């Protein structure tokens, strides 16, 4: 299962943080770090295009 979907289920209240950690095979402490990781958002932002400094 996609980590983002599991974390989204936790954020929506469908599962507990303990259940989320068990599904992903992590300890709860590590899980709390992943929950706050913006890269694992269910709706990822499109990558930014870097602009050259020389314009």
mmCIF file as gemmi writes it, N, C-alpha and C atoms, coordinates in Angstrom:
data_model
loop_
_atom_site.group_PDB
_atom_site.id
_atom_site.type_symbol
_atom_site.label_atom_id
_atom_site.label_alt_id
_atom_site.label_comp_id
_atom_site.label_asym_id
_atom_site.label_entity_id
_atom_site.label_seq_id
_atom_site.pdbx_PDB_ins_code
_atom_site.Cartn_x
_atom_site.Cartn_y
_atom_site.Cartn_z
_atom_site.occupancy
_atom_site.B_iso_or_equiv
_atom_site.pdbx_formal_charge
_atom_site.auth_seq_id
_atom_site.auth_asym_id
_atom_site.pdbx_PDB_model_num
ATOM 1 N N . UNK Axp A 1 ? 0.856 -1.185 0 1 0 ? 1 A 1
ATOM 2 C CA . UNK Axp A 1 ? 0 0 0 1 0 ? 1 A 1
ATOM 3 C C . UNK Axp A 1 ? 0.894 1.237 0 1 0 ? 1 A 1
ATOM 4 N N . UNK Axp A 2 ? 0.45 2.269 -0.667 1 0 ? 2 A 1
ATOM 5 C CA . UNK Axp A 2 ? 1.18 3.531 -0.769 1 0 ? 2 A 1
ATOM 6 C C . UNK Axp A 2 ? 1.238 4.225 0.593 1 0 ? 2 A 1
ATOM 7 N N . UNK Axp A 3 ? 2.437 4.63 0.998 1 0 ? 3 A 1
ATOM 8 C CA . UNK Axp A 3 ? 2.611 5.293 2.293 1 0 ? 3 A 1
ATOM 9 C C . UNK Axp A 3 ? 1.728 6.529 2.402 1 0 ? 3 A 1
ATOM 10 N N . UNK Axp A 4 ? 1.601 7.263 1.306 1 0 ? 4 A 1
ATOM 11 C CA . UNK Axp A 4 ? 0.791 8.486 1.34 1 0 ? 4 A 1
ATOM 12 C C . UNK Axp A 4 ? -0.665 8.179 1.662 1 0 ? 4 A 1
ATOM 13 N N . UNK Axp A 5 ? -1.175 7.06 1.166 1 0 ? 5 A 1
ATOM 14 C CA . UNK Axp A 5 ? -2.568 6.688 1.443 1 0 ? 5 A 1
ATOM 15 C C . UNK Axp A 5 ? -2.758 6.304 2.905 1 0 ? 5 A 1
ATOM 16 N N . UNK Axp A 6 ? -1.772 5.595 3.45 1 0 ? 6 A 1
ATOM 17 C CA . UNK Axp A 6 ? -1.852 5.195 4.856 1 0 ? 6 A 1
ATOM 18 C C . UNK Axp A 6 ? -1.823 6.439 5.746 1 0 ? 6 A 1
ATOM 19 N N . UNK Axp A 7 ? -0.911 7.361 5.452 1 0 ? 7 A 1
ATOM 20 C CA . UNK Axp A 7 ? -0.812 8.589 6.239 1 0 ? 7 A 1
ATOM 21 C C . UNK Axp A 7 ? -2.066 9.438 6.073 1 0 ? 7 A 1
ATOM 22 N N . UNK Axp A 8 ? -2.625 9.476 4.872 1 0 ? 8 A 1
ATOM 23 C CA . UNK Axp A 8 ? -3.869 10.213 4.649 1 0 ? 8 A 1
ATOM 24 C C . UNK Axp A 8 ? -5.008 9.6 5.469 1 0 ? 8 A 1
ATOM 25 N N . UNK Axp A 9 ? -5.034 8.278 5.577 1 0 ? 9 A 1
ATOM 26 C CA . UNK Axp A 9 ? -6.059 7.606 6.385 1 0 ? 9 A 1
ATOM 27 C C . UNK Axp A 9 ? -5.909 7.998 7.85 1 0 ? 9 A 1
ATOM 28 N N . UNK Axp A 10 ? -4.669 8.108 8.33 1 0 ? 10 A 1
ATOM 29 C CA . UNK Axp A 10 ? -4.445 8.549 9.708 1 0 ? 10 A 1
ATOM 30 C C . UNK Axp A 10 ? -4.925 9.989 9.885 1 0 ? 10 A 1
ATOM 31 N N . UNK Axp A 11 ? -4.547 10.852 8.952 1 0 ? 11 A 1
ATOM 32 C CA . UNK Axp A 11 ? -4.919 12.272 9.054 1 0 ? 11 A 1
ATOM 33 C C . UNK Axp A 11 ? -6.424 12.475 9.02 1 0 ? 11 A 1
ATOM 34 N N . UNK Axp A 12 ? -7.132 11.608 8.304 1 0 ? 12 A 1
ATOM 35 C CA . UNK Axp A 12 ? -8.59 11.742 8.221 1 0 ? 12 A 1
ATOM 36 C C . UNK Axp A 12 ? -9.291 11.108 9.423 1 0 ? 12 A 1
ATOM 37 N N . UNK Axp A 13 ? -8.517 10.402 10.262 1 0 ? 13 A 1
ATOM 38 C CA . UNK Axp A 13 ? -9.106 9.786 11.449 1 0 ? 13 A 1
ATOM 39 C C . UNK Axp A 13 ? -9.623 8.38 11.23 1 0 ? 13 A 1
ATOM 40 N N . UNK Axp A 14 ? -9.352 7.809 10.057 1 0 ? 14 A 1
ATOM 41 C CA . UNK Axp A 14 ? -9.814 6.456 9.757 1 0 ? 14 A 1
ATOM 42 C C . UNK Axp A 14 ? -9.059 5.413 10.563 1 0 ? 14 A 1
ATOM 43 N N . UNK Axp A 15 ? -7.75 5.647 10.779 1 0 ? 15 A 1
ATOM 44 C CA . UNK Axp A 15 ? -6.93 4.727 11.57 1 0 ? 15 A 1
ATOM 45 C C . UNK Axp A 15 ? -6.139 5.527 12.607 1 0 ? 15 A 1
ATOM 46 N N . UNK Axp A 16 ? -5.661 4.831 13.637 1 0 ? 16 A 1
ATOM 47 C CA . UNK Axp A 16 ? -4.876 5.479 14.683 1 0 ? 16 A 1
ATOM 48 C C . UNK Axp A 16 ? -3.405 5.542 14.261 1 0 ? 16 A 1
ATOM 49 N N . UNK Axp A 17 ? -2.62 6.329 15 1 0 ? 17 A 1
ATOM 50 C CA . UNK Axp A 17 ? -1.192 6.415 14.704 1 0 ? 17 A 1
ATOM 51 C C . UNK Axp A 17 ? -0.533 5.057 14.907 1 0 ? 17 A 1
ATOM 52 N N . UNK Axp A 18 ? -0.979 4.287 15.88 1 0 ? 18 A 1
ATOM 53 C CA . UNK Axp A 18 ? -0.432 2.954 16.116 1 0 ? 18 A 1
ATOM 54 C C . UNK Axp A 18 ? -0.74 2.033 14.934 1 0 ? 18 A 1
ATOM 55 N N . UNK Axp A 19 ? -1.975 2.061 14.447 1 0 ? 19 A 1
ATOM 56 C CA . UNK Axp A 19 ? -2.34 1.246 13.284 1 0 ? 19 A 1
ATOM 57 C C . UNK Axp A 19 ? -1.537 1.663 12.055 1 0 ? 19 A 1
ATOM 58 N N . UNK Axp A 20 ? -1.367 2.959 11.899 1 0 ? 20 A 1
ATOM 59 C CA . UNK Axp A 20 ? -0.604 3.493 10.782 1 0 ? 20 A 1
ATOM 60 C C . UNK Axp A 20 ? 0.832 2.969 10.834 1 0 ? 20 A 1
ATOM 61 N N . UNK Axp A 21 ? 1.442 3.035 12.001 1 0 ? 21 A 1
ATOM 62 C CA . UNK Axp A 21 ? 2.807 2.556 12.178 1 0 ? 21 A 1
ATOM 63 C C . UNK Axp A 21 ? 2.901 1.052 11.907 1 0 ? 21 A 1
ATOM 64 N N . UNK Axp A 22 ? 1.92 0.292 12.36 1 0 ? 22 A 1
ATOM 65 C CA . UNK Axp A 22 ? 1.935 -1.151 12.136 1 0 ? 22 A 1
ATOM 66 C C . UNK Axp A 22 ? 1.819 -1.484 10.654 1 0 ? 22 A 1
ATOM 67 N N . UNK Axp A 23 ? 0.968 -0.78 9.935 1 0 ? 23 A 1
ATOM 68 C CA . UNK Axp A 23 ? 0.805 -1.029 8.497 1 0 ? 23 A 1
ATOM 69 C C . UNK Axp A 23 ? 2.111 -0.768 7.759 1 0 ? 23 A 1
ATOM 70 N N . UNK Axp A 24 ? 2.796 0.31 8.153 1 0 ? 24 A 1
ATOM 71 C CA . UNK Axp A 24 ? 4.033 0.682 7.483 1 0 ? 24 A 1
ATOM 72 C C . UNK Axp A 24 ? 5.249 -0.043 8.039 1 0 ? 24 A 1
ATOM 73 N N . UNK Axp A 25 ? 5.071 -0.78 9.14 1 0 ? 25 A 1
ATOM 74 C CA . UNK Axp A 25 ? 6.169 -1.524 9.735 1 0 ? 25 A 1
ATOM 75 C C . UNK Axp A 25 ? 7.172 -0.638 10.451 1 0 ? 25 A 1
ATOM 76 N N . UNK Axp A 26 ? 6.682 0.415 11.098 1 0 ? 26 A 1
ATOM 77 C CA . UNK Axp A 26 ? 7.539 1.375 11.787 1 0 ? 26 A 1
ATOM 78 C C . UNK Axp A 26 ? 7.164 1.456 13.258 1 0 ? 26 A 1
ATOM 79 N N . UNK Axp A 27 ? 8.073 2.036 14.066 1 0 ? 27 A 1
ATOM 80 C CA . UNK Axp A 27 ? 7.702 2.315 15.441 1 0 ? 27 A 1
ATOM 81 C C . UNK Axp A 27 ? 6.977 3.664 15.469 1 0 ? 27 A 1
ATOM 82 N N . UNK Axp A 28 ? 6.221 3.895 16.509 1 0 ? 28 A 1
ATOM 83 C CA . UNK Axp A 28 ? 5.381 5.096 16.591 1 0 ? 28 A 1
ATOM 84 C C . UNK Axp A 28 ? 6.22 6.372 16.546 1 0 ? 28 A 1
ATOM 85 N N . UNK Axp A 29 ? 7.401 6.361 17.154 1 0 ? 29 A 1
ATOM 86 C CA . UNK Axp A 29 ? 8.261 7.543 17.137 1 0 ? 29 A 1
ATOM 87 C C . UNK Axp A 29 ? 8.664 7.931 15.723 1 0 ? 29 A 1
ATOM 88 N N . UNK Axp A 30 ? 9.058 6.948 14.935 1 0 ? 30 A 1
ATOM 89 C CA . UNK Axp A 30 ? 9.421 7.217 13.538 1 0 ? 30 A 1
ATOM 90 C C . UNK Axp A 30 ? 8.185 7.642 12.747 1 0 ? 30 A 1
ATOM 91 N N . UNK Axp A 31 ? 7.06 7.033 13.07 1 0 ? 31 A 1
ATOM 92 C CA . UNK Axp A 31 ? 5.807 7.344 12.378 1 0 ? 31 A 1
ATOM 93 C C . UNK Axp A 31 ? 5.444 8.815 12.535 1 0 ? 31 A 1
ATOM 94 N N . UNK Axp A 32 ? 5.62 9.348 13.735 1 0 ? 32 A 1
ATOM 95 C CA . UNK Axp A 32 ? 5.297 10.755 13.977 1 0 ? 32 A 1
ATOM 96 C C . UNK Axp A 32 ? 6.139 11.677 13.1 1 0 ? 32 A 1
ATOM 97 N N . UNK Axp A 33 ? 7.381 11.294 12.846 1 0 ? 33 A 1
ATOM 98 C CA . UNK Axp A 33 ? 8.225 12.071 11.952 1 0 ? 33 A 1
ATOM 99 C C . UNK Axp A 33 ? 7.717 12.037 10.519 1 0 ? 33 A 1
ATOM 100 N N . UNK Axp A 34 ? 7.258 10.864 10.074 1 0 ? 34 A 1
ATOM 101 C CA . UNK Axp A 34 ? 6.737 10.746 8.715 1 0 ? 34 A 1
ATOM 102 C C . UNK Axp A 34 ? 5.44 11.519 8.524 1 0 ? 34 A 1
ATOM 103 N N . UNK Axp A 35 ? 4.625 11.554 9.56 1 0 ? 35 A 1
ATOM 104 C CA . UNK Axp A 35 ? 3.342 12.245 9.462 1 0 ? 35 A 1
ATOM 105 C C . UNK Axp A 35 ? 3.554 13.724 9.142 1 0 ? 35 A 1
ATOM 106 N N . UNK Axp A 36 ? 4.622 14.285 9.675 1 0 ? 36 A 1
ATOM 107 C CA . UNK Axp A 36 ? 4.902 15.695 9.472 1 0 ? 36 A 1
ATOM 108 C C . UNK Axp A 36 ? 5.739 15.972 8.226 1 0 ? 36 A 1
ATOM 109 N N . UNK Axp A 37 ? 6.097 14.934 7.469 1 0 ? 37 A 1
ATOM 110 C CA . UNK Axp A 37 ? 6.928 15.099 6.287 1 0 ? 37 A 1
ATOM 111 C C . UNK Axp A 37 ? 6.071 15.59 5.112 1 0 ? 37 A 1
ATOM 112 N N . UNK Axp A 38 ? 6.322 16.802 4.611 1 0 ? 38 A 1
ATOM 113 C CA . UNK Axp A 38 ? 5.498 17.332 3.518 1 0 ? 38 A 1
ATOM 114 C C . UNK Axp A 38 ? 5.652 16.54 2.222 1 0 ? 38 A 1
ATOM 115 N N . UNK Axp A 39 ? 6.749 15.784 2.074 1 0 ? 39 A 1
ATOM 116 C CA . UNK Axp A 39 ? 6.94 14.989 0.856 1 0 ? 39 A 1
ATOM 117 C C . UNK Axp A 39 ? 5.978 13.808 0.794 1 0 ? 39 A 1
ATOM 118 N N . UNK Axp A 40 ? 5.365 13.449 1.919 1 0 ? 40 A 1
ATOM 119 C CA . UNK Axp A 40 ? 4.429 12.325 1.952 1 0 ? 40 A 1
ATOM 120 C C . UNK Axp A 40 ? 2.981 12.78 1.993 1 0 ? 40 A 1
ATOM 121 N N . UNK Axp A 41 ? 2.75 13.997 1.587 1 0 ? 41 A 1
ATOM 122 C CA . UNK Axp A 41 ? 1.396 14.527 1.537 1 0 ? 41 A 1
ATOM 123 C C . UNK Axp A 41 ? 0.583 13.754 0.506 1 0 ? 41 A 1
ATOM 124 N N . UNK Axp A 42 ? -0.682 13.576 0.763 1 0 ? 42 A 1
ATOM 125 C CA . UNK Axp A 42 ? -1.55 12.866 -0.181 1 0 ? 42 A 1
ATOM 126 C C . UNK Axp A 42 ? -1.734 13.662 -1.469 1 0 ? 42 A 1
ATOM 127 N N . UNK Axp A 43 ? -1.582 14.982 -1.387 1 0 ? 43 A 1
ATOM 128 C CA . UNK Axp A 43 ? -1.704 15.856 -2.546 1 0 ? 43 A 1
ATOM 129 C C . UNK Axp A 43 ? -0.385 16.577 -2.77 1 0 ? 43 A 1
ATOM 130 N N . UNK Axp A 44 ? 0.596 15.879 -3.369 1 0 ? 44 A 1
ATOM 131 C CA . UNK Axp A 44 ? 1.905 16.505 -3.521 1 0 ? 44 A 1
ATOM 132 C C . UNK Axp A 44 ? 1.853 17.734 -4.424 1 0 ? 44 A 1
ATOM 133 N N . UNK Axp A 45 ? 2.666 18.709 -4.083 1 0 ? 45 A 1
ATOM 134 C CA . UNK Axp A 45 ? 2.758 19.922 -4.884 1 0 ? 45 A 1
ATOM 135 C C . UNK Axp A 45 ? 3.62 19.635 -6.101 1 0 ? 45 A 1
ATOM 136 N N . UNK Axp A 46 ? 3.308 20.249 -7.241 1 0 ? 46 A 1
ATOM 137 C CA . UNK Axp A 46 ? 4.157 20.038 -8.415 1 0 ? 46 A 1
ATOM 138 C C . UNK Axp A 46 ? 5.547 20.616 -8.157 1 0 ? 46 A 1
ATOM 139 N N . UNK Axp A 47 ? 6.584 20.011 -8.725 1 0 ? 47 A 1
ATOM 140 C CA . UNK Axp A 47 ? 7.926 20.519 -8.493 1 0 ? 47 A 1
ATOM 141 C C . UNK Axp A 47 ? 8.09 21.92 -9.069 1 0 ? 47 A 1
ATOM 142 N N . UNK Axp A 48 ? 8.873 22.72 -8.374 1 0 ? 48 A 1
ATOM 143 C CA . UNK Axp A 48 ? 9.124 24.072 -8.844 1 0 ? 48 A 1
ATOM 144 C C . UNK Axp A 48 ? 10.196 24.034 -9.915 1 0 ? 48 A 1
ATOM 145 N N . UNK Axp A 49 ? 10.08 24.929 -10.889 1 0 ? 49 A 1
ATOM 146 C CA . UNK Axp A 49 ? 11.089 25.052 -11.919 1 0 ? 49 A 1
ATOM 147 C C . UNK Axp A 49 ? 12.113 26.08 -11.465 1 0 ? 49 A 1
ATOM 148 N N . UNK Axp A 50 ? 13.358 25.637 -11.239 1 0 ? 50 A 1
ATOM 149 C CA . UNK Axp A 50 ? 14.364 26.611 -10.83 1 0 ? 50 A 1
ATOM 150 C C . UNK Axp A 50 ? 14.641 27.601 -11.94 1 0 ? 50 A 1
ATOM 151 N N . UNK Axp A 51 ? 14.801 28.841 -11.592 1 0 ? 51 A 1
ATOM 152 C CA . UNK Axp A 51 ? 15.073 29.876 -12.588 1 0 ? 51 A 1
ATOM 153 C C . UNK Axp A 51 ? 16.54 30.247 -12.514 1 0 ? 51 A 1
ATOM 154 N N . UNK Axp A 52 ? 17.121 30.49 -13.655 1 0 ? 52 A 1
ATOM 155 C CA . UNK Axp A 52 ? 18.536 30.837 -13.683 1 0 ? 52 A 1
ATOM 156 C C . UNK Axp A 52 ? 18.761 32.226 -13.11 1 0 ? 52 A 1
ATOM 157 N N . UNK Axp A 53 ? 19.909 32.419 -12.493 1 0 ? 53 A 1
ATOM 158 C CA . UNK Axp A 53 ? 20.243 33.71 -11.922 1 0 ? 53 A 1
ATOM 159 C C . UNK Axp A 53 ? 20.657 34.712 -12.988 1 0 ? 53 A 1
ATOM 160 N N . UNK Axp A 54 ? 21.076 34.2 -14.14 1 0 ? 54 A 1
ATOM 161 C CA . UNK Axp A 54 ? 21.547 35.081 -15.226 1 0 ? 54 A 1
ATOM 162 C C . UNK Axp A 54 ? 20.425 35.682 -16.046 1 0 ? 54 A 1
ATOM 163 N N . UNK Axp A 55 ? 19.205 35.155 -15.897 1 0 ? 55 A 1
ATOM 164 C CA . UNK Axp A 55 ? 17.99 35.633 -16.516 1 0 ? 55 A 1
ATOM 165 C C . UNK Axp A 55 ? 18.042 35.895 -17.913 1 0 ? 55 A 1
